[in-house]
Amino acid sequence: MKLGILGCGDFLRWQEEALKASERVEVKAVYDPNRERAEDWAERLGANAARSEDEILTDPEIDIVALFVPPWLRKDLFLRAADHGKHVL
């Protein structure tokens, strides 16, 4: 399954090894408002650095969206991901 990650902060750092070791999940794209951080993580995970949340949410190849964002941002992103038929972590 292909994964899109919203948020490239500490939680992604904690999940890095598990994501790299997974045989079932491939990180396709990451997004963070800090473009430099998103590009760094994209390179580390072999993914693309998306230019917006919508680029991940509307990508038909992405099956799962990981919301590695602060709690106050999750509700809207969760609803938007669900509207696009994505599984949400």
Secondary structure, DSSP 8 states (H G I E B T S, - for coil): -EEEEE--SHHHHHHHHHHHH-SS-EEEEEE-SSHHHHHHHHHHHT-EE-SSHHHHHT-TT--EEEE-S-HHHHHHHHHHHHHTT-EE-
